[in-house]
Amino acid sequence: MRQIEPYAVHKDSLPDKYRDEFPSVSPYAAYTAPGWPAVLALSLRDGEVVIPPDRYFAMGDNRDNSYDSRYLGLCS
């Protein structure tokens, strides 16, 4: 679900639909870990990612320029 974050500062002037509208935009293979697009597709329920109990979805602390679970997949 999209979050309202008035405190967020986005310094990147280039839009990135996958980064900014995750998970509603399909991943592009050039920037994602092998196999992650398929796992992500199987994890979507009503437009939201369902994280299994034994996994974590890690977000980088530099959201505009960070390869995190959006790109690398779930962590164990």
HUBELQUI-V182509 format. One record per run of one state. SS is the DSSP state (alpha for helix, beta for strand, coil for the rest). FROM is the first residue (numbers start at 1). TO is the last residue. Records with the same first field share a line. If there is no record, write none. Layout:
# HUBELQUI-V182509
SS=FROM-TO ; FROM-TO
This chain:
# HUBELQUI-V182509
coil=1-16 ; 21-28 ; 32-35 ; 46-47 ; 50-55 ; 57-62 ; 66-68 ; 73-74 ; 76-76
alpha=17-20 ; 29-31 ; 36-43 ; 63-65 ; 69-72
beta=44-45 ; 48-49 ; 56-56 ; 75-75
